[in-house]
Amino acid sequence: MIRHKKLFTVLACACLLPALVPAAPGYAADVKLPVPASAVTASKDDGNLPANTVDGNLSTRWSASGDGEWIKFDLGANKKVSYMKMAFLNGDSRTSKFDIQTSTDNVSFKTVKANAVSSLNAGLQTFDFPDVNAARYVKVIGHGNSANAWNSYTEVEIYGEGAESGEGVLVSTSAELTAAIGKAVPGTTIVLADGTYTQDAPFVVSGKNGTANNKITIKAANPGKAIISGGASLKIQKSSYVTIEGLKFTNTGNTALLLDGSNNIQVTRNRFALPATGKELFWLQVSGANSHHNQIDHNDFGPKSDTGPLIAYEGDGDGNISQHDKIEYNYFHDVGPWVDNGKETIRLGLSKVSLSNGYNTIQYNLFENCDGEPEIVSVKSSGNTVRYNTFKTSKGGLTSRHGHNNEFYGNFFLGDGVETKQSGIRVYGNDHKIYNNYFEKLTETAIHLDSGSFDGGTGGYPPNPTRDQLKAHWKIYRAQVVNNTIVGSKAGIVIGSGKAYAPQDSVVANNIVKNSTGTLYNEAATSNTVFEGNLGYGSTLSNKSRTAAEIRNADPIFQTVNGLQKLSSASKAAIDAAVGTYSDIKEDMDGEVRSSAHDIGADEYSTASSFKNRPLQKTDVGPDAP
């Protein structure tokens, strides 16, 4: 996962004071996890047994000599593990070196802290690492100490998820799950044992309200092994502060998860894999009044062949969409076959709620082989942000189909140059901003400011628009297309089309288009769009007469960095050459701060080789991501 460094530092420090800070979202406060003596094993010992590390006595120890000797702790079930405390024989006079690993199956182990070194202290010392969502086994691999090859640990404590902040309820049948939901109170954690949970109607969480510090949690004991199937599904209505974690949805005929009139709901680390029925089906739906501050993160969605969105925001029936929600770190994949309409991966709103402000954020998601229809992400509301996502070999693109004031930045659109209909960003409506996006090898248009079939006016809010007017393509006013990079694609930036109302008062500035085919800056309709500071190279520059100050024919001279075409030291045409003042653009597509004199394109030249933002891989997202 790509993390903000400052946030990680704060969380890491918080782990050192678990009794003084609230738990991370979706978990109870971190506590010492019980490990019985019989659950501790080791590669070998010298007579000082591994069980001595959990007896609470610093005068006993486990010892084994040799680089790579290990001691292992079985937690009994998968649990969230946050940090460890260890004490060492003669710890005040020598340091010990070791690795910490975790596993869910006692076969494949992942190193969560490498080459840890103790300080000179005979007492318990804390060793922090990024939280591990699911671990049953914790292994410490010793690399000796500063005096010799011995690994000698007097005490080991493992900290992670506990149930002290509320009631923990283990269920193993559908009836028990229904009963536990009915009795849930703030702080209750309902843990589903491995197995299948099914019935002829949804499991309903209704009128259940946790708190920020005492959520109601419904989670799998082992992620992905508690399965909601058959005619069952999960419906959360008029509830708040509820977490759904680690479930697998394979049900048929119903929306797998419906958030109806609820807020502060977290849907995390679940798997949505509903079987095909040949009928329209929404997998996750958000609707109803008083819906806000929900979070959909680290889930797996796909494959999907039925029509209907994987995630659909429907509104409250009174023209309003859910507000301040986040959709992040999810893996969307294998959607298809292609239809002309109705198989979006995410549909954020409807025409009837398009004039309401959602203030929702779609970020850090990976869309791979999402070939459902022309709009992979269809924004049909206002005031939203779509950023830092990766669209990989997917037919269709990102569209602001309805609404105003949406921002699209820092996204990576990576085609293969072969599959048809791979496109970038297309918008309608007022005051959209498109910047710092990267497009490569797309087989359709990278950025399209399309003409509209209805003029909603410069203010964008005509009195009493009809249903048909709300469903129309609205004329664009004041769109900004700034600091984007387009390489190796069929078409670059297109302004307008054959519809009646061409874009008005828009700006295309400081972009780079380097394609070998097509028209790089194609004004398909006559408009008053302002062009400034753009570069084009490799094909027909423009179909209109534009000055070099507007569009300059110059090779940006890219270099390949981590698979992307980025500026090099030879990129004299782009470095420090941006014009105009665009105050929103303070960073580049990598998340690096732009210099006072901005470079042209999405990338600000740098000699760095690793970056805060980059194209996402499968390991960065979904239930198994860090």
Order of alpha helices (4+ residues) and beta strands (2+ residues): alpha-beta-beta-beta-beta-beta-beta-beta-beta-beta-alpha-beta-beta-beta-beta-beta-beta-beta-beta-beta-beta-beta-beta-beta-beta-beta-beta-beta-beta-beta-beta-beta-beta-beta-beta-beta-beta-beta-beta-beta-beta-alpha-beta-beta-beta-beta-beta-beta-beta-beta-beta-beta-beta-beta
